[in-house]
Amino acid sequence: MTVSTLAIERLWLHIIAYRIWRHNQRSHQLRNLEDYVALEIKGLKSNMLKVAQRIERLNTKAAAAFDEIGGTLEQGLDDITAQAKAHHEDDLAFAATVLENSTTASGEAEQPKEPPDEVMDLNQPRTQTEPPQTHPAAFGVQLIRS
């Protein structure tokens, strides 16, 4: 039994038509689903308004309480700044005392060291005045001879 090409073409067209029909059906279902997503919950709006009013009342109570203690907070800040200035002045007085007491054993103040007369040229190679000590005794190592 042979199947004609005309029958195969008809079957192929039925399959394509079915696919188009199924695609349209799915897209129609998705469009209808969008209508059901935005459901209104009864009383939700009134509950949200009540919550907003409660938050507003709490804000006004907090602002009133802050205004009551606001003067004491300013006084506390003034006290803290006064204490900080006093401690700062004490620290400066201590530093001045320490610097006044920094003298040599002879009682004279130390003189600042003068810079050397010769300034080394950094572009020139460095010359060594002493050879490096390579003897192990220079590093505190004792050689034991057997």
FIRO-231152 format. One record per residue (C-alpha): residue number from 1; x, y, z. Coordinates in nm, 3 decimals, padded with zeros to 5 digits. Example, Ala and Ser with C-alpha at 12.3 -4.5 7.8 and 13.67 -1.06 7.14 Angstrom:
REM residues 2
+-----+---------+---------+---------+
:  nr :      c1 :      c2 :      c3 :
+-----+---------+---------+---------+
:   1 :  01.230 : -00.450 :  00.780 :
:   2 :  01.367 : -00.106 :  00.714 :
+-----+---------+---------+---------+
***
This chain:
REM residues 146
+-----+---------+---------+---------+
:  nr :      c1 :      c2 :      c3 :
+-----+---------+---------+---------+
:   1 :  00.000 :  00.000 :  00.000 :
:   2 :  00.140 :  00.332 : -00.100 :
:   3 :  00.055 :  00.664 :  00.039 :
:   4 :  00.015 :  00.938 : -00.213 :
:   5 :  00.198 :  01.265 : -00.183 :
:   6 : -00.134 :  01.443 : -00.177 :
:   7 : -00.231 :  01.263 :  00.145 :
:   8 :  00.105 :  01.347 :  00.302 :
:   9 :  00.064 :  01.714 :  00.213 :
:  10 : -00.290 :  01.717 :  00.360 :
:  11 : -00.163 :  01.555 :  00.680 :
:  12 :  00.120 :  01.809 :  00.700 :
:  13 : -00.124 :  02.099 :  00.660 :
:  14 : -00.345 :  01.955 :  00.938 :
:  15 : -00.043 :  01.941 :  01.171 :
:  16 :  00.050 :  02.303 :  01.095 :
:  17 : -00.311 :  02.415 :  01.146 :
:  18 : -00.324 :  02.230 :  01.480 :
:  19 : -00.001 :  02.401 :  01.595 :
:  20 : -00.139 :  02.745 :  01.506 :
:  21 : -00.468 :  02.670 :  01.680 :
:  22 : -00.285 :  02.550 :  01.996 :
:  23 : -00.059 :  02.859 :  01.997 :
:  24 : -00.361 :  03.089 :  01.975 :
:  25 : -00.533 :  02.901 :  02.255 :
:  26 : -00.230 :  02.936 :  02.487 :
:  27 : -00.186 :  03.307 :  02.416 :
:  28 : -00.559 :  03.361 :  02.485 :
:  29 : -00.523 :  03.181 :  02.820 :
:  30 : -00.226 :  03.400 :  02.913 :
:  31 : -00.421 :  03.715 :  02.826 :
:  32 : -00.707 :  03.601 :  03.049 :
:  33 : -00.460 :  03.522 :  03.330 :
:  34 : -00.351 :  03.888 :  03.339 :
:  35 : -00.707 :  03.984 :  03.433 :
:  36 : -00.692 :  03.764 :  03.744 :
:  37 : -00.353 :  03.883 :  03.872 :
:  38 : -00.474 :  04.216 :  04.002 :
:  39 : -00.727 :  04.094 :  04.257 :
:  40 : -00.857 :  04.340 :  04.510 :
:  41 : -00.841 :  04.225 :  04.867 :
:  42 : -01.135 :  04.366 :  05.059 :
:  43 : -01.035 :  04.603 :  05.336 :
:  44 : -00.671 :  04.626 :  05.232 :
:  45 : -00.689 :  04.994 :  05.147 :
:  46 : -00.858 :  05.085 :  05.477 :
:  47 : -00.603 :  04.878 :  05.671 :
:  48 : -00.315 :  05.056 :  05.498 :
:  49 : -00.468 :  05.395 :  05.578 :
:  50 : -00.500 :  05.297 :  05.945 :
:  51 : -00.136 :  05.188 :  05.956 :
:  52 : -00.027 :  05.517 :  05.796 :
:  53 : -00.225 :  05.714 :  06.058 :
:  54 : -00.065 :  05.515 :  06.342 :
:  55 :  00.282 :  05.581 :  06.205 :
:  56 :  00.202 :  05.951 :  06.178 :
:  57 :  00.086 :  05.957 :  06.542 :
:  58 :  00.408 :  05.785 :  06.650 :
:  59 :  00.612 :  06.042 :  06.459 :
:  60 :  00.433 :  06.333 :  06.627 :
:  61 :  00.480 :  06.173 :  06.974 :
:  62 :  00.851 :  06.119 :  06.906 :
:  63 :  00.892 :  06.478 :  06.786 :
:  64 :  00.717 :  06.610 :  07.099 :
:  65 :  00.937 :  06.397 :  07.326 :
:  66 :  01.249 :  06.515 :  07.145 :
:  67 :  01.139 :  06.879 :  07.181 :
:  68 :  01.093 :  06.827 :  07.557 :
:  69 :  01.446 :  06.697 :  07.609 :
:  70 :  01.599 :  06.918 :  07.341 :
:  71 :  01.714 :  07.185 :  07.588 :
:  72 :  01.892 :  06.931 :  07.806 :
:  73 :  02.062 :  06.785 :  07.499 :
:  74 :  02.197 :  07.127 :  07.404 :
:  75 :  02.321 :  07.178 :  07.760 :
:  76 :  02.486 :  06.836 :  07.749 :
:  77 :  02.662 :  06.925 :  07.424 :
:  78 :  02.786 :  07.253 :  07.573 :
:  79 :  02.921 :  07.064 :  07.876 :
:  80 :  03.099 :  06.812 :  07.654 :
:  81 :  03.264 :  07.084 :  07.444 :
:  82 :  03.376 :  07.269 :  07.758 :
:  83 :  03.528 :  06.948 :  07.897 :
:  84 :  03.703 :  06.879 :  07.567 :
:  85 :  03.852 :  07.231 :  07.563 :
:  86 :  03.971 :  07.190 :  07.923 :
:  87 :  04.135 :  06.856 :  07.845 :
:  88 :  04.294 :  07.007 :  07.536 :
:  89 :  04.440 :  07.293 :  07.740 :
:  90 :  04.568 :  07.042 :  07.999 :
:  91 :  04.735 :  06.843 :  07.722 :
:  92 :  04.900 :  07.156 :  07.583 :
:  93 :  05.024 :  07.256 :  07.929 :
:  94 :  05.167 :  06.906 :  07.983 :
:  95 :  05.342 :  06.914 :  07.645 :
:  96 :  05.492 :  07.255 :  07.722 :
:  97 :  05.616 :  07.126 :  08.059 :
:  98 :  05.776 :  06.821 :  07.900 :
:  99 :  05.945 :  07.033 :  07.635 :
: 100 :  06.078 :  07.274 :  07.898 :
: 101 :  06.228 :  06.986 :  08.095 :
: 102 :  06.413 :  06.839 :  07.798 :
: 103 :  06.767 :  06.959 :  07.871 :
: 104 :  07.106 :  06.790 :  07.876 :
: 105 :  07.276 :  06.672 :  08.196 :
: 106 :  07.463 :  07.003 :  08.223 :
: 107 :  07.137 :  07.193 :  08.244 :
: 108 :  07.168 :  07.358 :  07.906 :
: 109 :  06.919 :  07.299 :  07.629 :
: 110 :  07.028 :  07.075 :  07.348 :
: 111 :  07.151 :  07.257 :  07.041 :
: 112 :  07.015 :  07.137 :  06.710 :
: 113 :  07.270 :  06.955 :  06.498 :
: 114 :  07.400 :  07.138 :  06.197 :
: 115 :  07.374 :  06.968 :  05.860 :
: 116 :  07.703 :  06.836 :  05.715 :
: 117 :  07.903 :  07.067 :  05.493 :
: 118 :  07.936 :  06.812 :  05.218 :
: 119 :  07.620 :  06.708 :  05.048 :
: 120 :  07.641 :  06.371 :  04.881 :
: 121 :  07.564 :  06.371 :  04.511 :
: 122 :  07.308 :  06.096 :  04.455 :
: 123 :  07.400 :  06.064 :  04.087 :
: 124 :  07.755 :  05.955 :  04.169 :
: 125 :  07.841 :  05.601 :  04.285 :
: 126 :  07.885 :  05.566 :  04.657 :
: 127 :  08.240 :  05.517 :  04.784 :
: 128 :  08.301 :  05.300 :  05.088 :
: 129 :  08.533 :  05.431 :  05.352 :
: 130 :  08.560 :  05.098 :  05.540 :
: 131 :  08.554 :  04.755 :  05.389 :
: 132 :  08.264 :  04.543 :  05.508 :
: 133 :  08.334 :  04.308 :  05.793 :
: 134 :  08.307 :  03.960 :  05.655 :
: 135 :  08.473 :  03.779 :  05.941 :
: 136 :  08.228 :  03.550 :  06.126 :
: 137 :  08.330 :  03.702 :  06.459 :
: 138 :  08.183 :  04.032 :  06.341 :
: 139 :  07.843 :  03.868 :  06.351 :
: 140 :  07.891 :  03.701 :  06.690 :
: 141 :  07.977 :  03.359 :  06.545 :
: 142 :  08.258 :  03.158 :  06.705 :
: 143 :  08.449 :  02.911 :  06.495 :
: 144 :  08.514 :  02.576 :  06.656 :
: 145 :  08.814 :  02.393 :  06.521 :
: 146 :  08.837 :  02.025 :  06.559 :
+-----+---------+---------+---------+
***
